[in-house]
């Protein structure tokens, strides 16, 4: 059995009918690693960067303290199983 190269595959792709190219495109993307998805998610998360930049230092400090207090109240409970 011969080893396929990318060029071999591309040569074969040239014979695919035009009306099936979308299907081929979807198939290729179904096989790509999840890094593209991760990169999109990272960009979405980073888009929130600077969201609090218009807050004063005191307001931001109050926000952080309130967030910590709420987090402690929600997640520092003893649970009897």
PDB file as gemmi writes it, atoms N, CA and C in Angstrom:
CRYST1    1.000    1.000    1.000  90.00  90.00  90.00 P 1                      
ATOM      1  N   UNK A   1       0.848  -1.178   0.000  1.00  0.00           N  
ATOM      2  CA  UNK A   1       0.000   0.000   0.000  1.00  0.00           C  
ATOM      3  C   UNK A   1       0.894   1.241   0.000  1.00  0.00           C  
ATOM      4  N   UNK A   2       0.556   2.197  -0.851  1.00  0.00           N  
ATOM      5  CA  UNK A   2       1.352   3.420  -0.929  1.00  0.00           C  
ATOM      6  C   UNK A   2       0.872   4.429   0.086  1.00  0.00           C  
ATOM      7  N   UNK A   3       1.754   5.303   0.459  1.00  0.00           N  
ATOM      8  CA  UNK A   3       1.415   6.349   1.406  1.00  0.00           C  
ATOM      9  C   UNK A   3       0.803   7.526   0.665  1.00  0.00           C  
ATOM     10  N   UNK A   4      -0.366   7.933   1.110  1.00  0.00           N  
ATOM     11  CA  UNK A   4      -1.027   9.085   0.501  1.00  0.00           C  
ATOM     12  C   UNK A   4      -0.376  10.373   0.968  1.00  0.00           C  
ATOM     13  N   UNK A   5      -0.294  11.305   0.069  1.00  0.00           N  
ATOM     14  CA  UNK A   5       0.184  12.633   0.437  1.00  0.00           C  
ATOM     15  C   UNK A   5      -0.955  13.620   0.247  1.00  0.00           C  
ATOM     16  N   UNK A   6      -0.778  14.790   0.763  1.00  0.00           N  
ATOM     17  CA  UNK A   6      -1.784  15.833   0.593  1.00  0.00           C  
ATOM     18  C   UNK A   6      -2.012  16.137  -0.879  1.00  0.00           C  
ATOM     19  N   UNK A   7      -0.950  16.125  -1.653  1.00  0.00           N  
ATOM     20  CA  UNK A   7      -1.088  16.380  -3.093  1.00  0.00           C  
ATOM     21  C   UNK A   7      -1.939  15.314  -3.773  1.00  0.00           C  
ATOM     22  N   UNK A   8      -1.788  14.047  -3.358  1.00  0.00           N  
ATOM     23  CA  UNK A   8      -2.614  12.975  -3.922  1.00  0.00           C  
ATOM     24  C   UNK A   8      -4.098  13.225  -3.645  1.00  0.00           C  
ATOM     25  N   UNK A   9      -4.375  13.637  -2.450  1.00  0.00           N  
ATOM     26  CA  UNK A   9      -5.766  13.885  -2.060  1.00  0.00           C  
ATOM     27  C   UNK A   9      -6.325  15.080  -2.823  1.00  0.00           C  
ATOM     28  N   UNK A  10      -5.544  16.125  -2.946  1.00  0.00           N  
ATOM     29  CA  UNK A  10      -5.992  17.314  -3.672  1.00  0.00           C  
ATOM     30  C   UNK A  10      -6.260  16.986  -5.138  1.00  0.00           C  
ATOM     31  N   UNK A  11      -5.419  16.155  -5.736  1.00  0.00           N  
ATOM     32  CA  UNK A  11      -5.650  15.744  -7.125  1.00  0.00           C  
ATOM     33  C   UNK A  11      -6.995  15.041  -7.267  1.00  0.00           C  
ATOM     34  N   UNK A  12      -7.316  14.189  -6.323  1.00  0.00           N  
ATOM     35  CA  UNK A  12      -8.595  13.476  -6.354  1.00  0.00           C  
ATOM     36  C   UNK A  12      -9.774  14.432  -6.145  1.00  0.00           C  
ATOM     37  N   UNK A  13      -9.578  15.434  -5.331  1.00  0.00           N  
ATOM     38  CA  UNK A  13     -10.655  16.385  -5.042  1.00  0.00           C  
ATOM     39  C   UNK A  13     -11.046  17.193  -6.268  1.00  0.00           C  
ATOM     40  N   UNK A  14     -10.132  17.346  -7.206  1.00  0.00           N  
ATOM     41  CA  UNK A  14     -10.435  18.103  -8.427  1.00  0.00           C  
ATOM     42  C   UNK A  14     -11.555  17.454  -9.235  1.00  0.00           C  
ATOM     43  N   UNK A  15     -11.765  16.152  -9.057  1.00  0.00           N  
ATOM     44  CA  UNK A  15     -12.786  15.435  -9.815  1.00  0.00           C  
ATOM     45  C   UNK A  15     -14.159  15.440  -9.137  1.00  0.00           C  
ATOM     46  N   UNK A  16     -14.261  16.040  -7.984  1.00  0.00           N  
ATOM     47  CA  UNK A  16     -15.537  16.060  -7.263  1.00  0.00           C  
ATOM     48  C   UNK A  16     -16.483  17.039  -7.959  1.00  0.00           C  
ATOM     49  N   UNK A  17     -17.715  16.607  -8.204  1.00  0.00           N  
ATOM     50  CA  UNK A  17     -18.685  17.503  -8.860  1.00  0.00           C  
ATOM     51  C   UNK A  17     -18.939  18.755  -8.023  1.00  0.00           C  
ATOM     52  N   UNK A  18     -19.173  19.856  -8.707  1.00  0.00           N  
ATOM     53  CA  UNK A  18     -19.365  21.150  -8.048  1.00  0.00           C  
ATOM     54  C   UNK A  18     -20.526  21.100  -7.053  1.00  0.00           C  
ATOM     55  N   UNK A  19     -21.571  20.367  -7.388  1.00  0.00           N  
ATOM     56  CA  UNK A  19     -22.736  20.332  -6.501  1.00  0.00           C  
ATOM     57  C   UNK A  19     -22.482  19.526  -5.217  1.00  0.00           C  
ATOM     58  N   UNK A  20     -21.339  18.883  -5.097  1.00  0.00           N  
ATOM     59  CA  UNK A  20     -21.002  18.122  -3.891  1.00  0.00           C  
ATOM     60  C   UNK A  20     -19.916  18.797  -3.059  1.00  0.00           C  
ATOM     61  N   UNK A  21     -19.453  19.975  -3.491  1.00  0.00           N  
ATOM     62  CA  UNK A  21     -18.361  20.648  -2.782  1.00  0.00           C  
ATOM     63  C   UNK A  21     -18.754  21.061  -1.365  1.00  0.00           C  
ATOM     64  N   UNK A  22     -19.978  21.511  -1.181  1.00  0.00           N  
ATOM     65  CA  UNK A  22     -20.428  21.897   0.164  1.00  0.00           C  
ATOM     66  C   UNK A  22     -20.377  20.697   1.104  1.00  0.00           C  
ATOM     67  N   UNK A  23     -20.799  19.566   0.616  1.00  0.00           N  
ATOM     68  CA  UNK A  23     -20.756  18.335   1.412  1.00  0.00           C  
ATOM     69  C   UNK A  23     -19.313  17.974   1.775  1.00  0.00           C  
ATOM     70  N   UNK A  24     -18.425  18.103   0.818  1.00  0.00           N  
ATOM     71  CA  UNK A  24     -17.006  17.839   1.069  1.00  0.00           C  
ATOM     72  C   UNK A  24     -16.453  18.809   2.108  1.00  0.00           C  
ATOM     73  N   UNK A  25     -16.805  20.071   1.967  1.00  0.00           N  
ATOM     74  CA  UNK A  25     -16.351  21.098   2.903  1.00  0.00           C  
ATOM     75  C   UNK A  25     -16.809  20.775   4.326  1.00  0.00           C  
ATOM     76  N   UNK A  26     -18.068  20.405   4.482  1.00  0.00           N  
ATOM     77  CA  UNK A  26     -18.590  20.054   5.802  1.00  0.00           C  
ATOM     78  C   UNK A  26     -17.879  18.821   6.363  1.00  0.00           C  
ATOM     79  N   UNK A  27     -17.624  17.860   5.497  1.00  0.00           N  
ATOM     80  CA  UNK A  27     -16.930  16.646   5.941  1.00  0.00           C  
ATOM     81  C   UNK A  27     -15.521  16.960   6.425  1.00  0.00           C  
ATOM     82  N   UNK A  28     -14.821  17.766   5.673  1.00  0.00           N  
ATOM     83  CA  UNK A  28     -13.452  18.137   6.064  1.00  0.00           C  
ATOM     84  C   UNK A  28     -13.462  18.856   7.411  1.00  0.00           C  
ATOM     85  N   UNK A  29     -14.405  19.746   7.597  1.00  0.00           N  
ATOM     86  CA  UNK A  29     -14.472  20.481   8.866  1.00  0.00           C  
ATOM     87  C   UNK A  29     -14.895  19.592  10.024  1.00  0.00           C  
ATOM     88  N   UNK A  30     -15.621  18.534   9.738  1.00  0.00           N  
ATOM     89  CA  UNK A  30     -16.000  17.617  10.820  1.00  0.00           C  
ATOM     90  C   UNK A  30     -14.788  16.828  11.319  1.00  0.00           C  
ATOM     91  N   UNK A  31     -13.742  16.789  10.505  1.00  0.00           N  
ATOM     92  CA  UNK A  31     -12.546  16.029  10.869  1.00  0.00           C  
ATOM     93  C   UNK A  31     -11.430  16.894  11.439  1.00  0.00           C  
ATOM     94  N   UNK A  32     -11.571  18.193  11.390  1.00  0.00           N  
ATOM     95  CA  UNK A  32     -10.507  19.056  11.887  1.00  0.00           C  
ATOM     96  C   UNK A  32     -10.531  19.085  13.403  1.00  0.00           C  
ATOM     97  N   UNK A  33      -9.394  19.309  14.017  1.00  0.00           N  
ATOM     98  CA  UNK A  33      -9.336  19.349  15.481  1.00  0.00           C  
ATOM     99  C   UNK A  33     -10.214  20.462  16.050  1.00  0.00           C  
ATOM    100  N   UNK A  34     -10.505  20.322  17.300  1.00  0.00           N  
ATOM    101  CA  UNK A  34     -11.379  21.284  17.979  1.00  0.00           C  
ATOM    102  C   UNK A  34     -10.675  22.599  18.260  1.00  0.00           C  
ATOM    103  N   UNK A  35      -9.449  22.769  17.815  1.00  0.00           N  
ATOM    104  CA  UNK A  35      -8.735  24.000  18.126  1.00  0.00           C  
ATOM    105  C   UNK A  35      -9.402  25.211  17.507  1.00  0.00           C  
ATOM    106  N   UNK A  36     -10.025  25.058  16.341  1.00  0.00           N  
ATOM    107  CA  UNK A  36     -10.720  26.189  15.737  1.00  0.00           C  
ATOM    108  C   UNK A  36     -11.894  26.604  16.618  1.00  0.00           C  
ATOM    109  N   UNK A  37     -12.611  25.623  17.142  1.00  0.00           N  
ATOM    110  CA  UNK A  37     -13.723  25.924  18.035  1.00  0.00           C  
ATOM    111  C   UNK A  37     -13.207  26.611  19.291  1.00  0.00           C  
ATOM    112  N   UNK A  38     -12.110  26.111  19.812  1.00  0.00           N  
ATOM    113  CA  UNK A  38     -11.511  26.694  21.010  1.00  0.00           C  
ATOM    114  C   UNK A  38     -11.074  28.128  20.744  1.00  0.00           C  
ATOM    115  N   UNK A  39     -10.518  28.385  19.586  1.00  0.00           N  
ATOM    116  CA  UNK A  39     -10.070  29.735  19.240  1.00  0.00           C  
ATOM    117  C   UNK A  39     -11.259  30.694  19.154  1.00  0.00           C  
ATOM    118  N   UNK A  40     -12.361  30.241  18.575  1.00  0.00           N  
ATOM    119  CA  UNK A  40     -13.567  31.099  18.515  1.00  0.00           C  
ATOM    120  C   UNK A  40     -14.074  31.407  19.910  1.00  0.00           C  
ATOM    121  N   UNK A  41     -14.089  30.395  20.773  1.00  0.00           N  
ATOM    122  CA  UNK A  41     -14.538  30.590  22.146  1.00  0.00           C  
ATOM    123  C   UNK A  41     -13.617  31.559  22.877  1.00  0.00           C  
ATOM    124  N   UNK A  42     -12.309  31.410  22.674  1.00  0.00           N  
ATOM    125  CA  UNK A  42     -11.344  32.305  23.300  1.00  0.00           C  
ATOM    126  C   UNK A  42     -11.582  33.742  22.870  1.00  0.00           C  
ATOM    127  N   UNK A  43     -11.853  33.952  21.585  1.00  0.00           N  
ATOM    128  CA  UNK A  43     -12.107  35.301  21.089  1.00  0.00           C  
ATOM    129  C   UNK A  43     -13.380  35.877  21.691  1.00  0.00           C  
ATOM    130  N   UNK A  44     -14.410  35.038  21.849  1.00  0.00           N  
ATOM    131  CA  UNK A  44     -15.641  35.512  22.478  1.00  0.00           C  
ATOM    132  C   UNK A  44     -15.385  35.947  23.918  1.00  0.00           C  
ATOM    133  N   UNK A  45     -14.632  35.136  24.637  1.00  0.00           N  
ATOM    134  CA  UNK A  45     -14.332  35.453  26.033  1.00  0.00           C  
ATOM    135  C   UNK A  45     -13.521  36.735  26.122  1.00  0.00           C  
ATOM    136  N   UNK A  46     -12.503  36.859  25.263  1.00  0.00           N  
ATOM    137  CA  UNK A  46     -11.654  38.041  25.299  1.00  0.00           C  
ATOM    138  C   UNK A  46     -12.404  39.311  24.885  1.00  0.00           C  
ATOM    139  N   UNK A  47     -13.510  39.155  24.173  1.00  0.00           N  
ATOM    140  CA  UNK A  47     -14.276  40.334  23.774  1.00  0.00           C  
ATOM    141  C   UNK A  47     -14.861  41.062  24.980  1.00  0.00           C  
ATOM    142  N   UNK A  48     -14.930  40.378  26.127  1.00  0.00           N  
ATOM    143  CA  UNK A  48     -15.427  41.017  27.341  1.00  0.00           C  
ATOM    144  C   UNK A  48     -14.329  41.779  28.076  1.00  0.00           C  
ATOM    145  N   UNK A  49     -13.097  41.649  27.608  1.00  0.00           N  
ATOM    146  CA  UNK A  49     -11.978  42.352  28.227  1.00  0.00           C  
ATOM    147  C   UNK A  49     -12.218  43.846  28.239  1.00  0.00           C  
ATOM    148  N   UNK A  50     -11.988  44.468  29.356  1.00  0.00           N  
ATOM    149  CA  UNK A  50     -12.196  45.908  29.473  1.00  0.00           C  
ATOM    150  C   UNK A  50     -13.644  46.282  29.734  1.00  0.00           C  
ATOM    151  N   UNK A  51     -14.503  45.282  29.970  1.00  0.00           N  
ATOM    152  CA  UNK A  51     -15.918  45.563  30.192  1.00  0.00           C  
ATOM    153  C   UNK A  51     -16.135  46.424  31.444  1.00  0.00           C  
ATOM    154  N   UNK A  52     -15.212  46.343  32.385  1.00  0.00           N  
ATOM    155  CA  UNK A  52     -15.352  47.105  33.624  1.00  0.00           C  
ATOM    156  C   UNK A  52     -14.457  48.342  33.637  1.00  0.00           C  
ATOM    157  N   UNK A  53     -13.867  48.668  32.504  1.00  0.00           N  
ATOM    158  CA  UNK A  53     -12.893  49.767  32.480  1.00  0.00           C  
ATOM    159  C   UNK A  53     -13.517  51.132  32.766  1.00  0.00           C  
ATOM    160  N   UNK A  54     -14.832  51.253  32.573  1.00  0.00           N  
ATOM    161  CA  UNK A  54     -15.455  52.546  32.845  1.00  0.00           C  
ATOM    162  C   UNK A  54     -15.912  52.678  34.300  1.00  0.00           C  
ATOM    163  N   UNK A  55     -15.658  51.655  35.125  1.00  0.00           N  
ATOM    164  CA  UNK A  55     -16.007  51.707  36.549  1.00  0.00           C  
ATOM    165  C   UNK A  55     -14.905  52.416  37.316  1.00  0.00           C  
ATOM    166  N   UNK A  56     -15.298  53.102  38.341  1.00  0.00           N  
ATOM    167  CA  UNK A  56     -14.289  53.703  39.217  1.00  0.00           C  
ATOM    168  C   UNK A  56     -13.629  52.582  40.023  1.00  0.00           C  
ATOM    169  N   UNK A  57     -12.487  52.883  40.598  1.00  0.00           N  
ATOM    170  CA  UNK A  57     -11.769  51.880  41.397  1.00  0.00           C  
ATOM    171  C   UNK A  57     -12.608  51.426  42.579  1.00  0.00           C  
ATOM    172  N   UNK A  58     -13.322  52.365  43.201  1.00  0.00           N  
ATOM    173  CA  UNK A  58     -14.165  52.006  44.353  1.00  0.00           C  
ATOM    174  C   UNK A  58     -15.328  51.112  43.934  1.00  0.00           C  
ATOM    175  N   UNK A  59     -15.970  51.461  42.830  1.00  0.00           N  
ATOM    176  CA  UNK A  59     -17.088  50.645  42.348  1.00  0.00           C  
ATOM    177  C   UNK A  59     -16.610  49.242  41.980  1.00  0.00           C  
ATOM    178  N   UNK A  60     -15.464  49.155  41.317  1.00  0.00           N  
ATOM    179  CA  UNK A  60     -14.928  47.856  40.926  1.00  0.00           C  
ATOM    180  C   UNK A  60     -14.559  47.037  42.160  1.00  0.00           C  
ATOM    181  N   UNK A  61     -13.977  47.678  43.154  1.00  0.00           N  
ATOM    182  CA  UNK A  61     -13.630  46.995  44.390  1.00  0.00           C  
ATOM    183  C   UNK A  61     -14.892  46.471  45.081  1.00  0.00           C  
ATOM    184  N   UNK A  62     -15.937  47.301  45.132  1.00  0.00           N  
ATOM    185  CA  UNK A  62     -17.218  46.867  45.708  1.00  0.00           C  
ATOM    186  C   UNK A  62     -17.789  45.681  44.934  1.00  0.00           C  
ATOM    187  N   UNK A  63     -17.687  45.736  43.609  1.00  0.00           N  
ATOM    188  CA  UNK A  63     -18.175  44.643  42.769  1.00  0.00           C  
ATOM    189  C   UNK A  63     -17.434  43.351  43.095  1.00  0.00           C  
ATOM    190  N   UNK A  64     -16.107  43.416  43.194  1.00  0.00           N  
ATOM    191  CA  UNK A  64     -15.321  42.225  43.507  1.00  0.00           C  
ATOM    192  C   UNK A  64     -15.675  41.670  44.884  1.00  0.00           C  
ATOM    193  N   UNK A  65     -15.816  42.555  45.857  1.00  0.00           N  
ATOM    194  CA  UNK A  65     -16.166  42.100  47.208  1.00  0.00           C  
ATOM    195  C   UNK A  65     -17.541  41.439  47.225  1.00  0.00           C  
ATOM    196  N   UNK A  66     -18.495  42.022  46.551  1.00  0.00           N  
ATOM    197  CA  UNK A  66     -19.838  41.448  46.499  1.00  0.00           C  
ATOM    198  C   UNK A  66     -19.818  40.098  45.769  1.00  0.00           C  
ATOM    199  N   UNK A  67     -19.034  40.002  44.714  1.00  0.00           N  
ATOM    200  CA  UNK A  67     -18.923  38.744  43.968  1.00  0.00           C  
ATOM    201  C   UNK A  67     -18.307  37.660  44.842  1.00  0.00           C  
ATOM    202  N   UNK A  68     -17.255  37.984  45.576  1.00  0.00           N  
ATOM    203  CA  UNK A  68     -16.620  37.018  46.478  1.00  0.00           C  
ATOM    204  C   UNK A  68     -17.585  36.582  47.570  1.00  0.00           C  
ATOM    205  N   UNK A  69     -18.326  37.535  48.115  1.00  0.00           N  
ATOM    206  CA  UNK A  69     -19.290  37.225  49.178  1.00  0.00           C  
ATOM    207  C   UNK A  69     -20.363  36.280  48.648  1.00  0.00           C  
ATOM    208  N   UNK A  70     -20.901  36.576  47.501  1.00  0.00           N  
ATOM    209  CA  UNK A  70     -21.939  35.739  46.904  1.00  0.00           C  
ATOM    210  C   UNK A  70     -21.398  34.349  46.596  1.00  0.00           C  
ATOM    211  N   UNK A  71     -20.192  34.286  46.038  1.00  0.00           N  
ATOM    212  CA  UNK A  71     -19.576  32.997  45.710  1.00  0.00           C  
ATOM    213  C   UNK A  71     -19.400  32.162  46.968  1.00  0.00           C  
ATOM    214  N   UNK A  72     -18.931  32.779  48.047  1.00  0.00           N  
ATOM    215  CA  UNK A  72     -18.746  32.051  49.304  1.00  0.00           C  
ATOM    216  C   UNK A  72     -20.067  31.544  49.857  1.00  0.00           C  
ATOM    217  N   UNK A  73     -21.107  32.354  49.749  1.00  0.00           N  
ATOM    218  CA  UNK A  73     -22.412  31.930  50.246  1.00  0.00           C  
ATOM    219  C   UNK A  73     -22.979  30.778  49.419  1.00  0.00           C  
ATOM    220  N   UNK A  74     -22.722  30.790  48.135  1.00  0.00           N  
ATOM    221  CA  UNK A  74     -23.273  29.753  47.270  1.00  0.00           C  
ATOM    222  C   UNK A  74     -22.493  28.448  47.324  1.00  0.00           C  
ATOM    223  N   UNK A  75     -21.172  28.533  47.422  1.00  0.00           N  
ATOM    224  CA  UNK A  75     -20.361  27.344  47.249  1.00  0.00           C  
ATOM    225  C   UNK A  75     -19.643  26.864  48.505  1.00  0.00           C  
ATOM    226  N   UNK A  76     -19.753  27.545  49.605  1.00  0.00           N  
ATOM    227  CA  UNK A  76     -19.137  27.087  50.842  1.00  0.00           C  
ATOM    228  C   UNK A  76     -20.193  26.581  51.810  1.00  0.00           C  
ATOM    229  N   UNK A  77     -21.001  25.682  51.349  1.00  0.00           N  
ATOM    230  CA  UNK A  77     -22.031  25.090  52.187  1.00  0.00           C  
ATOM    231  C   UNK A  77     -21.642  23.654  52.499  1.00  0.00           C  
ATOM    232  N   UNK A  78     -21.995  23.197  53.664  1.00  0.00           N  
ATOM    233  CA  UNK A  78     -21.774  21.786  53.939  1.00  0.00           C  
ATOM    234  C   UNK A  78     -22.980  21.005  53.423  1.00  0.00           C  
ATOM    235  N   UNK A  79     -22.683  19.934  52.758  1.00  0.00           N  
ATOM    236  CA  UNK A  79     -23.748  19.124  52.155  1.00  0.00           C  
ATOM    237  C   UNK A  79     -23.712  17.739  52.781  1.00  0.00           C  
ATOM    238  N   UNK A  80     -24.839  17.331  53.293  1.00  0.00           N  
ATOM    239  CA  UNK A  80     -24.943  15.994  53.864  1.00  0.00           C  
ATOM    240  C   UNK A  80     -25.413  15.024  52.785  1.00  0.00           C  
ATOM    241  N   UNK A  81     -24.592  14.009  52.562  1.00  0.00           N  
ATOM    242  CA  UNK A  81     -24.943  13.015  51.560  1.00  0.00           C  
ATOM    243  C   UNK A  81     -25.407  11.735  52.201  1.00  0.00           C  
TER     244      UNK A  81                                                      
END                                                                             
